[in-house]
Amino acid sequence: MELSALFSDDSHVAEAASIAQKLRSFAEEDIGRQGIAVPSVVENATASRGLEVAVANLQDYCNELENRLLSRFDAASQRRELSTMSECAKILSQFNRGTSAMQHYVATRPMFIDLEVMNADTRLVLGDPGSQVSPSNVARGLSSLYREIIDTV
């Protein structure tokens, strides 16, 4: 059976994500209901196995779609295309409430993973080692760091 272009065409990715998540949710609910009231054990086992396969296939598709969206988000981030980043983030929010998208974003930013960048940020906020740390210096440093983050995002 051939899938609709809806599920492979990137211009319909938001609709595909929504439909796939709803289908997966319905199938999971049916599996739960089938376990409660059983008219025939043999019929139930066959139907349940079919639904389990459907859920697994939908989950695989959702994972593949989520990875495509993360790649699209990364590419848009490199080009600083905020509208595409925003579109991807909205769609990705349907997957795990966007948790994997947020984790991926943080894990790919030098300010969170590069020790030299983190040390430079620390020096920016606290000043040079050995200097007097004062609330006004910290406030200035944080303000500068905040401006840098805003300029990046």
N, CA, C and O atoms as a GROMACS GRO file, in nm:
protein
  612
    1MET      N    1   0.085  -0.118   0.000
    1MET     CA    2   0.000   0.000   0.000
    1MET      C    3   0.090   0.125   0.000
    1MET      O    4   0.188   0.132   0.073
    2GLU      N    5   0.054   0.220  -0.082
    2GLU     CA    6   0.131   0.342  -0.094
    2GLU      C    7   0.072   0.451  -0.006
    2GLU      O    8  -0.050   0.472  -0.002
    3LEU      N    9   0.159   0.520   0.065
    3LEU     CA   10   0.115   0.629   0.152
    3LEU      C   11   0.085   0.754   0.073
    3LEU      O   12   0.143   0.777  -0.033
    4SER      N   13  -0.004   0.832   0.123
    4SER     CA   14  -0.036   0.961   0.064
    4SER      C   15   0.088   1.050   0.065
    4SER      O   16   0.174   1.037   0.153
    5ALA      N   17   0.097   1.139  -0.033
    5ALA     CA   18   0.209   1.233  -0.038
    5ALA      C   19   0.213   1.321   0.086
    5ALA      O   20   0.316   1.378   0.120
    6LEU      N   21   0.100   1.331   0.153
    6LEU     CA   22   0.094   1.408   0.277
    6LEU      C   23   0.204   1.367   0.374
    6LEU      O   24   0.259   1.451   0.446
    7PHE      N   25   0.235   1.237   0.377
    7PHE     CA   26   0.330   1.186   0.475
    7PHE      C   27   0.475   1.193   0.429
    7PHE      O   28   0.565   1.158   0.506
    8SER      N   29   0.500   1.237   0.306
    8SER     CA   30   0.638   1.248   0.259
    8SER      C   31   0.672   1.387   0.207
    8SER      O   32   0.790   1.419   0.188
    9ASP      N   33   0.573   1.470   0.184
    9ASP     CA   34   0.593   1.604   0.129
    9ASP      C   35   0.621   1.702   0.243
    9ASP      O   36   0.537   1.721   0.331
   10ASP      N   37   0.738   1.764   0.240
   10ASP     CA   38   0.776   1.855   0.348
   10ASP      C   39   0.686   1.978   0.359
   10ASP      O   40   0.682   2.042   0.464
   11SER      N   41   0.615   2.010   0.254
   11SER     CA   42   0.526   2.127   0.262
   11SER      C   43   0.401   2.096   0.346
   11SER      O   44   0.328   2.188   0.384
   12HIS      N   45   0.378   1.968   0.376
   12HIS     CA   46   0.262   1.928   0.457
   12HIS      C   47   0.305   1.865   0.590
   12HIS      O   48   0.230   1.790   0.651
   13VAL      N   49   0.426   1.897   0.632
   13VAL     CA   50   0.482   1.830   0.750
   13VAL      C   51   0.400   1.856   0.877
   13VAL      O   52   0.389   1.767   0.961
   14ALA      N   53   0.346   1.973   0.893
   14ALA     CA   54   0.267   2.003   1.013
   14ALA      C   55   0.141   1.917   1.018
   14ALA      O   56   0.106   1.861   1.122
   15GLU      N   57   0.074   1.906   0.906
   15GLU     CA   58  -0.047   1.824   0.899
   15GLU      C   59  -0.014   1.676   0.919
   15GLU      O   60  -0.085   1.605   0.989
   16ALA      N   61   0.095   1.630   0.858
   16ALA     CA   62   0.137   1.491   0.872
   16ALA      C   63   0.169   1.459   1.018
   16ALA      O   64   0.131   1.353   1.068
   17ALA      N   65   0.238   1.549   1.085
   17ALA     CA   66   0.273   1.528   1.226
   17ALA      C   67   0.147   1.518   1.312
   17ALA      O   68   0.136   1.430   1.397
   18SER      N   69   0.054   1.606   1.288
   18SER     CA   70  -0.069   1.607   1.366
   18SER      C   71  -0.149   1.477   1.344
   18SER      O   72  -0.195   1.416   1.440
   19ILE      N   73  -0.164   1.437   1.219
   19ILE     CA   74  -0.240   1.316   1.188
   19ILE      C   75  -0.171   1.192   1.245
   19ILE      O   76  -0.236   1.107   1.306
   20ALA      N   77  -0.040   1.182   1.226
   20ALA     CA   78   0.034   1.065   1.276
   20ALA      C   79   0.023   1.053   1.428
   20ALA      O   80   0.003   0.944   1.480
   21GLN      N   81   0.036   1.165   1.498
   21GLN     CA   82   0.024   1.162   1.645
   21GLN      C   83  -0.116   1.122   1.688
   21GLN      O   84  -0.132   1.044   1.783
   22LYS      N   85  -0.218   1.173   1.620
   22LYS     CA   86  -0.356   1.137   1.654
   22LYS      C   87  -0.382   0.989   1.628
   22LYS      O   88  -0.442   0.921   1.711
   23LEU      N   89  -0.337   0.939   1.513
   23LEU     CA   90  -0.354   0.798   1.481
   23LEU      C   91  -0.286   0.708   1.584
   23LEU      O   92  -0.342   0.608   1.629
   24ARG      N   93  -0.164   0.747   1.621
   24ARG     CA   94  -0.090   0.668   1.721
   24ARG      C   95  -0.164   0.669   1.855
   24ARG      O   96  -0.175   0.566   1.921
   25SER      N   97  -0.214   0.783   1.893
   25SER     CA   98  -0.288   0.795   2.018
   25SER      C   99  -0.415   0.710   2.016
   25SER      O  100  -0.444   0.639   2.113
   26PHE      N  101  -0.491   0.716   1.906
   26PHE     CA  102  -0.612   0.635   1.895
   26PHE      C  103  -0.580   0.486   1.902
   26PHE      O  104  -0.649   0.411   1.971
   27ALA      N  105  -0.475   0.444   1.831
   27ALA     CA  106  -0.437   0.303   1.830
   27ALA      C  107  -0.396   0.258   1.970
   27ALA      O  108  -0.431   0.148   2.013
   28GLU      N  109  -0.321   0.342   2.042
   28GLU     CA  110  -0.280   0.306   2.179
   28GLU      C  111  -0.402   0.295   2.271
   28GLU      O  112  -0.408   0.206   2.356
   29GLU      N  113  -0.499   0.386   2.253
   29GLU     CA  114  -0.622   0.378   2.332
   29GLU      C  115  -0.697   0.249   2.304
   29GLU      O  116  -0.748   0.185   2.395
   30ASP      N  117  -0.704   0.210   2.175
   30ASP     CA  118  -0.773   0.086   2.139
   30ASP      C  119  -0.704  -0.035   2.199
   30ASP      O  120  -0.772  -0.128   2.244
   31ILE      N  121  -0.574  -0.036   2.202
   31ILE     CA  122  -0.501  -0.147   2.264
   31ILE      C  123  -0.540  -0.157   2.411
   31ILE      O  124  -0.563  -0.267   2.462
   32GLY      N  125  -0.548  -0.044   2.479
   32GLY     CA  126  -0.588  -0.042   2.620
   32GLY      C  127  -0.729  -0.092   2.640
   32GLY      O  128  -0.756  -0.166   2.735
   33ARG      N  129  -0.821  -0.051   2.552
   33ARG     CA  130  -0.960  -0.094   2.563
   33ARG      C  131  -0.975  -0.243   2.534
   33ARG      O  132  -1.056  -0.310   2.598
   34GLN      N  133  -0.899  -0.293   2.440
   34GLN     CA  134  -0.911  -0.434   2.403
   34GLN      C  135  -0.866  -0.524   2.516
   34GLN      O  136  -0.911  -0.638   2.528
   35GLY      N  137  -0.778  -0.475   2.598
   35GLY     CA  138  -0.732  -0.555   2.710
   35GLY      C  139  -0.835  -0.568   2.820
   35GLY      O  140  -0.821  -0.653   2.908
   36ILE      N  141  -0.939  -0.483   2.819
   36ILE     CA  142  -1.038  -0.481   2.926
   36ILE      C  143  -1.156  -0.575   2.897
   36ILE      O  144  -1.184  -0.664   2.977
   37ALA      N  145  -1.224  -0.556   2.783
   37ALA     CA  146  -1.341  -0.638   2.750
   37ALA      C  147  -1.304  -0.728   2.632
   37ALA      O  148  -1.274  -0.680   2.524
   38VAL      N  149  -1.308  -0.860   2.655
   38VAL     CA  150  -1.262  -0.955   2.554
   38VAL      C  151  -1.377  -1.047   2.513
   38VAL      O  152  -1.413  -1.138   2.588
   39PRO      N  153  -1.436  -1.024   2.391
   39PRO     CA  154  -1.540  -1.115   2.346
   39PRO      C  155  -1.482  -1.251   2.307
   39PRO      O  156  -1.545  -1.354   2.331
   40SER      N  157  -1.364  -1.251   2.247
   40SER     CA  158  -1.299  -1.375   2.206
   40SER      C  159  -1.150  -1.357   2.221
   40SER      O  160  -1.093  -1.262   2.168
   41VAL      N  161  -1.087  -1.446   2.293
   41VAL     CA  162  -0.944  -1.436   2.319
   41VAL      C  163  -0.864  -1.441   2.189
   41VAL      O  164  -0.770  -1.364   2.172
   42VAL      N  165  -0.901  -1.530   2.097
   42VAL     CA  166  -0.828  -1.543   1.970
   42VAL      C  167  -0.844  -1.416   1.886
   42VAL      O  168  -0.746  -1.363   1.834
   43GLU      N  169  -0.969  -1.366   1.873
   43GLU     CA  170  -0.992  -1.243   1.798
   43GLU      C  171  -0.917  -1.127   1.860
   43GLU      O  172  -0.857  -1.045   1.790
   44ASN      N  173  -0.920  -1.119   1.992
   44ASN     CA  174  -0.854  -1.011   2.062
   44ASN      C  175  -0.703  -1.015   2.041
   44ASN      O  176  -0.641  -0.911   2.020
   45ALA      N  177  -0.643  -1.132   2.046
   45ALA     CA  178  -0.499  -1.146   2.028
   45ALA      C  179  -0.458  -1.099   1.889
   45ALA      O  180  -0.357  -1.030   1.874
   46THR      N  181  -0.537  -1.135   1.787
   46THR     CA  182  -0.506  -1.095   1.650
   46THR      C  183  -0.524  -0.945   1.633
   46THR      O  184  -0.437  -0.879   1.576
   47ALA      N  185  -0.635  -0.891   1.682
   47ALA     CA  186  -0.661  -0.747   1.671
   47ALA      C  187  -0.558  -0.668   1.750
   47ALA      O  188  -0.506  -0.567   1.702
   48SER      N  189  -0.528  -0.716   1.870
   48SER     CA  190  -0.431  -0.647   1.954
   48SER      C  191  -0.294  -0.645   1.888
   48SER      O  192  -0.225  -0.543   1.890
   49ARG      N  193  -0.254  -0.757   1.830
   49ARG     CA  194  -0.123  -0.764   1.762
   49ARG      C  195  -0.121  -0.670   1.644
   49ARG      O  196  -0.020  -0.604   1.619
   50GLY      N  197  -0.232  -0.662   1.570
   50GLY     CA  198  -0.240  -0.569   1.456
   50GLY      C  199  -0.226  -0.424   1.501
   50GLY      O  200  -0.159  -0.344   1.436
   51LEU      N  201  -0.292  -0.392   1.612
   51LEU     CA  202  -0.282  -0.255   1.665
   51LEU      C  203  -0.141  -0.227   1.717
   51LEU      O  204  -0.090  -0.116   1.701
   52GLU      N  205  -0.079  -0.326   1.779
   52GLU     CA  206   0.058  -0.307   1.828
   52GLU      C  207   0.153  -0.279   1.712
   52GLU      O  208   0.241  -0.193   1.722
   53VAL      N  209   0.134  -0.351   1.601
   53VAL     CA  210   0.217  -0.328   1.482
   53VAL      C  211   0.190  -0.188   1.428
   53VAL      O  212   0.283  -0.116   1.389
   54ALA      N  213   0.062  -0.149   1.425
   54ALA     CA  214   0.026  -0.015   1.376
   54ALA      C  215   0.090   0.093   1.463
   54ALA      O  216   0.146   0.190   1.411
   55VAL      N  217   0.083   0.076   1.594
   55VAL     CA  218   0.144   0.174   1.686
   55VAL      C  219   0.294   0.180   1.664
   55VAL      O  220   0.352   0.289   1.660
   56ALA      N  221   0.359   0.064   1.649
   56ALA     CA  222   0.504   0.061   1.626
   56ALA      C  223   0.540   0.131   1.496
   56ALA      O  224   0.637   0.206   1.490
   57ASN      N  225   0.462   0.106   1.391
   57ASN     CA  226   0.487   0.171   1.262
   57ASN      C  227   0.466   0.321   1.271
   57ASN      O  228   0.545   0.399   1.217
   58LEU      N  229   0.360   0.362   1.338
   58LEU     CA  230   0.335   0.505   1.355
   58LEU      C  231   0.445   0.571   1.439
   58LEU      O  232   0.486   0.683   1.412
   59GLN      N  233   0.491   0.500   1.541
   59GLN     CA  234   0.599   0.554   1.624
   59GLN      C  235   0.727   0.569   1.542
   59GLN      O  236   0.797   0.670   1.553
   60ASP      N  237   0.757   0.470   1.459
   60ASP     CA  238   0.875   0.479   1.371
   60ASP      C  239   0.862   0.599   1.277
   60ASP      O  240   0.958   0.674   1.257
   61TYR      N  241   0.742   0.616   1.220
   61TYR     CA  242   0.721   0.730   1.131
   61TYR      C  243   0.736   0.861   1.207
   61TYR      O  244   0.800   0.954   1.158
   62CYS      N  245   0.678   0.869   1.326
   62CYS     CA  246   0.690   0.991   1.406
   62CYS      C  247   0.836   1.022   1.440
   62CYS      O  248   0.877   1.138   1.438
   63ASN      N  249   0.913   0.918   1.472
   63ASN     CA  250   1.056   0.938   1.502
   63ASN      C  251   1.129   0.991   1.379
   63ASN      O  252   1.211   1.082   1.389
   64GLU      N  253   1.099   0.932   1.263
   64GLU     CA  254   1.163   0.976   1.138
   64GLU      C  255   1.124   1.120   1.107
   64GLU      O  256   1.208   1.201   1.067
   65LEU      N  257   0.997   1.153   1.125
   65LEU     CA  258   0.948   1.288   1.100
   65LEU      C  259   1.012   1.387   1.197
   65LEU      O  260   1.051   1.497   1.157
   66GLU      N  261   1.022   1.348   1.321
   66GLU     CA  262   1.084   1.435   1.422
   66GLU      C  263   1.231   1.461   1.386
   66GLU      O  264   1.278   1.574   1.398
   67ASN      N  265   1.302   1.359   1.341
   67ASN     CA  266   1.442   1.378   1.300
   67ASN      C  267   1.454   1.468   1.178
   67ASN      O  268   1.546   1.549   1.169
   68ARG      N  269   1.361   1.452   1.083
   68ARG     CA  270   1.361   1.542   0.966
   68ARG      C  271   1.340   1.686   1.009
   68ARG      O  272   1.404   1.777   0.958
   69LEU      N  273   1.248   1.706   1.103
   69LEU     CA  274   1.220   1.842   1.151
   69LEU      C  275   1.338   1.899   1.227
   69LEU      O  276   1.368   2.018   1.214
   70LEU      N  277   1.406   1.817   1.306
   70LEU     CA  278   1.525   1.864   1.378
   70LEU      C  279   1.634   1.905   1.279
   70LEU      O  280   1.702   2.006   1.300
   71SER      N  281   1.651   1.829   1.173
   71SER     CA  282   1.750   1.864   1.070
   71SER      C  283   1.711   1.993   1.001
   71SER      O  284   1.796   2.078   0.973
   72ARG      N  285   1.584   2.007   0.973
   72ARG     CA  286   1.534   2.129   0.908
   72ARG      C  287   1.555   2.250   1.000
   72ARG      O  288   1.594   2.357   0.955
   73PHE      N  289   1.530   2.230   1.130
   73PHE     CA  290   1.550   2.336   1.229
   73PHE      C  291   1.698   2.375   1.232
   73PHE      O  292   1.731   2.494   1.233
   74ASP      N  293   1.788   2.275   1.235
   74ASP     CA  294   1.932   2.302   1.237
   74ASP      C  295   1.975   2.381   1.114
   74ASP      O  296   2.051   2.477   1.125
   75ALA      N  297   1.927   2.340   0.998
   75ALA     CA  298   1.963   2.410   0.874
   75ALA      C  299   1.914   2.554   0.878
   75ALA      O  300   1.986   2.645   0.838
   76ALA      N  301   1.792   2.573   0.926
   76ALA     CA  302   1.736   2.709   0.937
   76ALA      C  303   1.815   2.790   1.039
   76ALA      O  304   1.835   2.910   1.021
   77SER      N  305   1.859   2.726   1.146
   77SER     CA  306   1.939   2.794   1.247
   77SER      C  307   2.071   2.843   1.189
   77SER      O  308   2.115   2.954   1.217
   78GLN      N  309   2.134   2.758   1.109
   78GLN     CA  310   2.261   2.796   1.044
   78GLN      C  311   2.241   2.918   0.953
   78GLN      O  312   2.329   3.004   0.944
   79ARG      N  313   2.125   2.924   0.886
   79ARG     CA  314   2.096   3.035   0.794
   79ARG      C  315   2.028   3.152   0.865
   79ARG      O  316   2.000   3.255   0.803
   80ARG      N  317   2.002   3.135   0.995
   80ARG     CA  318   1.933   3.237   1.076
   80ARG      C  319   1.794   3.270   1.021
   80ARG      O  320   1.753   3.386   1.020
   81GLU      N  321   1.723   3.167   0.975
   81GLU     CA  322   1.586   3.183   0.925
   81GLU      C  323   1.490   3.161   1.040
   81GLU      O  324   1.443   3.049   1.064
   82LEU      N  325   1.461   3.267   1.111
   82LEU     CA  326   1.380   3.256   1.233
   82LEU      C  327   1.240   3.205   1.206
   82LEU      O  328   1.184   3.132   1.289
   83SER      N  329   1.180   3.242   1.093
   83SER     CA  330   1.044   3.196   1.065
   83SER      C  331   1.041   3.044   1.045
   83SER      O  332   0.948   2.979   1.092
   84THR      N  333   1.140   2.988   0.977
   84THR     CA  334   1.146   2.843   0.958
   84THR      C  335   1.175   2.774   1.091
   84THR      O  336   1.118   2.669   1.121
   85MET      N  337   1.265   2.832   1.170
   85MET     CA  338   1.294   2.776   1.303
   85MET      C  339   1.166   2.774   1.388
   85MET      O  340   1.138   2.675   1.455
   86SER      N  341   1.092   2.881   1.383
   86SER     CA  342   0.968   2.891   1.460
   86SER      C  343   0.866   2.787   1.413
   86SER      O  344   0.802   2.721   1.495
   87GLU      N  345   0.852   2.772   1.283
   87GLU     CA  346   0.758   2.674   1.228
   87GLU      C  347   0.797   2.533   1.273
   87GLU      O  348   0.712   2.455   1.316
   88CYS      N  349   0.926   2.500   1.262
   88CYS     CA  350   0.972   2.368   1.305
   88CYS      C  351   0.950   2.347   1.454
   88CYS      O  352   0.906   2.239   1.496
   89ALA      N  353   0.980   2.448   1.533
   89ALA     CA  354   0.962   2.436   1.678
   89ALA      C  355   0.815   2.413   1.715
   89ALA      O  356   0.786   2.334   1.805
   90LYS      N  357   0.725   2.480   1.646
   90LYS     CA  358   0.582   2.460   1.674
   90LYS      C  359   0.540   2.318   1.642
   90LYS      O  360   0.466   2.256   1.719
   91ILE      N  361   0.587   2.266   1.529
   91ILE     CA  362   0.551   2.129   1.492
   91ILE      C  363   0.616   2.030   1.588
   91ILE      O  364   0.554   1.933   1.631
   92LEU      N  365   0.743   2.055   1.622
   92LEU     CA  366   0.815   1.966   1.713
   92LEU      C  367   0.753   1.963   1.852
   92LEU      O  368   0.770   1.866   1.926
   93SER      N  369   0.679   2.068   1.886
   93SER     CA  370   0.615   2.070   2.018
   93SER      C  371   0.508   1.961   2.030
   93SER      O  372   0.467   1.927   2.141
   94GLN      N  373   0.464   1.905   1.917
   94GLN     CA  374   0.367   1.794   1.920
   94GLN      C  375   0.434   1.664   1.961
   94GLN      O  376   0.366   1.568   2.000
   95PHE      N  377   0.566   1.659   1.952
   95PHE     CA  378   0.641   1.539   1.988
   95PHE      C  379   0.700   1.559   2.127
   95PHE      O  380   0.786   1.645   2.145
   96ASN      N  381   0.657   1.483   2.223
   96ASN     CA  382   0.709   1.489   2.362
   96ASN      C  383   0.702   1.631   2.417
   96ASN      O  384   0.788   1.672   2.495
   97ARG      N  385   0.602   1.705   2.377
   97ARG     CA  386   0.586   1.846   2.418
   97ARG      C  387   0.710   1.927   2.387
   97ARG      O  388   0.739   2.026   2.456
   98GLY      N  389   0.784   1.887   2.285
   98GLY     CA  390   0.901   1.963   2.241
   98GLY      C  391   1.028   1.935   2.319
   98GLY      O  392   1.129   2.001   2.297
   99THR      N  393   1.024   1.839   2.411
   99THR     CA  394   1.140   1.811   2.495
   99THR      C  395   1.263   1.774   2.413
   99THR      O  396   1.372   1.826   2.438
  100SER      N  397   1.246   1.685   2.317
  100SER     CA  398   1.363   1.643   2.238
  100SER      C  399   1.417   1.759   2.155
  100SER      O  400   1.538   1.769   2.134
  101ALA      N  401   1.328   1.846   2.108
  101ALA     CA  402   1.373   1.962   2.031
  101ALA      C  403   1.456   2.056   2.120
  101ALA      O  404   1.560   2.106   2.078
  102MET      N  405   1.409   2.078   2.242
  102MET     CA  406   1.484   2.165   2.334
  102MET      C  407   1.618   2.102   2.370
  102MET      O  408   1.720   2.171   2.373
  103GLN      N  409   1.618   1.972   2.398
  103GLN     CA  410   1.743   1.904   2.433
  103GLN      C  411   1.841   1.910   2.316
  103GLN      O  412   1.961   1.934   2.335
  104HIS      N  413   1.790   1.889   2.197
  104HIS     CA  414   1.876   1.893   2.077
  104HIS      C  415   1.935   2.034   2.059
  104HIS      O  416   2.053   2.048   2.031
  105TYR      N  417   1.852   2.135   2.076
  105TYR     CA  418   1.898   2.273   2.058
  105TYR      C  419   2.008   2.306   2.158
  105TYR      O  420   2.112   2.361   2.121
  106VAL      N  421   1.985   2.274   2.284
  106VAL     CA  422   2.085   2.304   2.387
  106VAL      C  423   2.213   2.225   2.362
  106VAL      O  424   2.323   2.277   2.380
  107ALA      N  425   2.199   2.099   2.321
  107ALA     CA  426   2.315   2.013   2.300
  107ALA      C  427   2.400   2.056   2.180
  107ALA      O  428   2.513   2.011   2.166
  108THR      N  429   2.346   2.141   2.095
  108THR     CA  430   2.422   2.184   1.977
  108THR      C  431   2.470   2.328   1.987
  108THR      O  432   2.524   2.382   1.891
  109ARG      N  433   2.452   2.391   2.101
  109ARG     CA  434   2.495   2.530   2.117
  109ARG      C  435   2.626   2.536   2.194
  109ARG      O  436   2.637   2.482   2.304
  110PRO      N  437   2.728   2.602   2.135
  110PRO     CA  438   2.858   2.612   2.202
  110PRO      C  439   2.850   2.672   2.342
  110PRO      O  440   2.930   2.637   2.429
  111MET      N  441   2.755   2.763   2.363
  111MET     CA  442   2.748   2.826   2.495
  111MET      C  443   2.713   2.726   2.605
  111MET      O  444   2.732   2.756   2.723
  112PHE      N  445   2.663   2.607   2.567
  112PHE     CA  446   2.628   2.506   2.666
  112PHE      C  447   2.726   2.388   2.669
  112PHE      O  448   2.729   2.314   2.767
  113ILE      N  449   2.806   2.370   2.564
  113ILE     CA  450   2.890   2.251   2.556
  113ILE      C  451   3.039   2.279   2.540
  113ILE      O  452   3.120   2.190   2.564
  114ASP      N  453   3.077   2.399   2.502
  114ASP     CA  454   3.217   2.432   2.479
  114ASP      C  455   3.274   2.498   2.605
  114ASP      O  456   3.230   2.606   2.645
  115LEU      N  457   3.372   2.433   2.666
  115LEU     CA  458   3.429   2.482   2.790
  115LEU      C  459   3.488   2.622   2.775
  115LEU      O  460   3.474   2.704   2.865
  116GLU      N  461   3.553   2.649   2.664
  116GLU     CA  462   3.610   2.782   2.642
  116GLU      C  463   3.503   2.889   2.637
  116GLU      O  464   3.520   2.998   2.693
  117VAL      N  465   3.393   2.859   2.570
  117VAL     CA  466   3.282   2.955   2.562
  117VAL      C  467   3.222   2.976   2.700
  117VAL      O  468   3.191   3.089   2.739
  118MET      N  469   3.205   2.867   2.776
  118MET     CA  470   3.149   2.880   2.911
  118MET      C  471   3.242   2.961   3.001
  118MET      O  472   3.195   3.044   3.080
  119ASN      N  473   3.374   2.940   2.991
  119ASN     CA  474   3.470   3.018   3.070
  119ASN      C  475   3.467   3.164   3.031
  119ASN      O  476   3.474   3.252   3.117
  120ALA      N  477   3.456   3.192   2.901
  120ALA     CA  478   3.447   3.331   2.856
  120ALA      C  479   3.321   3.397   2.910
  120ALA      O  480   3.323   3.513   2.951
  121ASP      N  481   3.210   3.322   2.912
  121ASP     CA  482   3.085   3.376   2.967
  121ASP      C  483   3.099   3.402   3.117
  121ASP      O  484   3.049   3.502   3.168
  122THR      N  485   3.167   3.313   3.186
  122THR     CA  486   3.189   3.330   3.330
  122THR      C  487   3.272   3.455   3.356
  122THR      O  488   3.240   3.535   3.444
  123ARG      N  489   3.379   3.472   3.276
  123ARG     CA  490   3.462   3.593   3.291
  123ARG      C  491   3.382   3.719   3.260
  123ARG      O  492   3.400   3.823   3.324
  124LEU      N  493   3.294   3.708   3.160
  124LEU     CA  494   3.212   3.823   3.122
  124LEU      C  495   3.120   3.863   3.238
  124LEU      O  496   3.101   3.981   3.265
  125VAL      N  497   3.062   3.763   3.304
  125VAL     CA  498   2.968   3.791   3.413
  125VAL      C  499   3.040   3.828   3.542
  125VAL      O  500   3.003   3.926   3.607
  126LEU      N  501   3.143   3.751   3.579
  126LEU     CA  502   3.207   3.771   3.709
  126LEU      C  503   3.332   3.859   3.704
  126LEU      O  504   3.381   3.903   3.807
  127GLY      N  505   3.382   3.882   3.585
  127GLY     CA  506   3.506   3.958   3.571
  127GLY      C  507   3.625   3.864   3.572
  127GLY      O  508   3.609   3.742   3.580
  128ASP      N  509   3.742   3.920   3.563
  128ASP     CA  510   3.864   3.839   3.560
  128ASP      C  511   3.888   3.774   3.696
  128ASP      O  512   3.848   3.828   3.799
  129PRO      N  513   3.956   3.657   3.695
  129PRO     CA  514   3.988   3.590   3.822
  129PRO      C  515   4.068   3.685   3.913
  129PRO      O  516   4.160   3.752   3.869
  130GLY      N  517   4.030   3.687   4.037
  130GLY     CA  518   4.100   3.772   4.133
  130GLY      C  519   4.040   3.911   4.146
  130GLY      O  520   4.073   3.983   4.241
  131SER      N  521   3.954   3.950   4.054
  131SER     CA  522   3.892   4.083   4.064
  131SER      C  523   3.779   4.079   4.166
  131SER      O  524   3.725   3.974   4.198
  132GLN      N  525   3.745   4.195   4.215
  132GLN     CA  526   3.639   4.208   4.314
  132GLN      C  527   3.504   4.185   4.248
  132GLN      O  528   3.470   4.253   4.152
  133VAL      N  529   3.428   4.088   4.299
  133VAL     CA  530   3.295   4.060   4.247
  133VAL      C  531   3.196   4.149   4.320
  133VAL      O  532   3.183   4.143   4.443
  134SER      N  533   3.128   4.233   4.244
  134SER     CA  534   3.027   4.320   4.304
  134SER      C  535   2.896   4.301   4.229
  134SER      O  536   2.894   4.261   4.113
  135PRO      N  537   2.787   4.329   4.297
  135PRO     CA  538   2.657   4.312   4.231
  135PRO      C  539   2.645   4.394   4.101
  135PRO      O  540   2.586   4.347   4.004
  136SER      N  541   2.699   4.514   4.099
  136SER     CA  542   2.687   4.595   3.978
  136SER      C  543   2.770   4.536   3.863
  136SER      O  544   2.727   4.541   3.748
  137ASN      N  545   2.888   4.481   3.894
  137ASN     CA  546   2.969   4.417   3.790
  137ASN      C  547   2.899   4.292   3.736
  137ASN      O  548   2.898   4.267   3.615
  138VAL      N  549   2.841   4.213   3.826
  138VAL     CA  550   2.770   4.093   3.784
  138VAL      C  551   2.649   4.134   3.699
  138VAL      O  552   2.622   4.071   3.596
  139ALA      N  553   2.577   4.237   3.740
  139ALA     CA  554   2.460   4.284   3.664
  139ALA      C  555   2.502   4.328   3.524
  139ALA      O  556   2.435   4.296   3.426
  140ARG      N  557   2.613   4.402   3.514
  140ARG     CA  558   2.664   4.446   3.383
  140ARG      C  559   2.703   4.326   3.298
  140ARG      O  560   2.673   4.320   3.178
  141GLY      N  561   2.771   4.230   3.360
  141GLY     CA  562   2.813   4.110   3.287
  141GLY      C  563   2.695   4.028   3.239
  141GLY      O  564   2.694   3.981   3.125
  142LEU      N  565   2.596   4.010   3.326
  142LEU     CA  566   2.476   3.936   3.286
  142LEU      C  567   2.400   4.008   3.175
  142LEU      O  568   2.348   3.946   3.083
  143SER      N  569   2.394   4.140   3.185
  143SER     CA  570   2.327   4.219   3.082
  143SER      C  571   2.398   4.202   2.948
  143SER      O  572   2.334   4.187   2.844
  144SER      N  573   2.530   4.204   2.951
  144SER     CA  574   2.607   4.185   2.828
  144SER      C  575   2.586   4.045   2.771
  144SER      O  576   2.570   4.029   2.650
  145LEU      N  577   2.587   3.945   2.857
  145LEU     CA  578   2.565   3.807   2.814
  145LEU      C  579   2.424   3.792   2.757
  145LEU      O  580   2.405   3.724   2.656
  146TYR      N  581   2.326   3.853   2.821
  146TYR     CA  582   2.188   3.848   2.773
  146TYR      C  583   2.178   3.909   2.634
  146TYR      O  584   2.112   3.853   2.546
  147ARG      N  585   2.242   4.024   2.613
  147ARG     CA  586   2.240   4.088   2.481
  147ARG      C  587   2.303   3.997   2.375
  147ARG      O  588   2.254   3.989   2.262
  148GLU      N  589   2.411   3.929   2.414
  148GLU     CA  590   2.477   3.837   2.322
  148GLU      C  591   2.385   3.720   2.284
  148GLU      O  592   2.380   3.679   2.169
  149ILE      N  593   2.313   3.668   2.382
  149ILE     CA  594   2.219   3.558   2.356
  149ILE      C  595   2.108   3.606   2.264
  149ILE      O  596   2.072   3.538   2.168
  150ILE      N  597   2.053   3.722   2.294
  150ILE     CA  598   1.945   3.779   2.211
  150ILE      C  599   1.994   3.800   2.068
  150ILE      O  600   1.921   3.770   1.973
  151ASP      N  601   2.115   3.850   2.052
  151ASP     CA  602   2.169   3.870   1.917
  151ASP      C  603   2.186   3.737   1.843
  151ASP      O  604   2.168   3.731   1.721
  152THR      N  605   2.219   3.633   1.917
  152THR     CA  606   2.240   3.500   1.856
  152THR      C  607   2.108   3.440   1.815
  152THR      O  608   2.096   3.384   1.706
  153VAL      N  609   2.008   3.453   1.902
  153VAL     CA  610   1.879   3.392   1.875
  153VAL      C  611   1.799   3.484   1.789
  153VAL      O  612   1.685   3.453   1.753
   0.00000   0.00000   0.00000
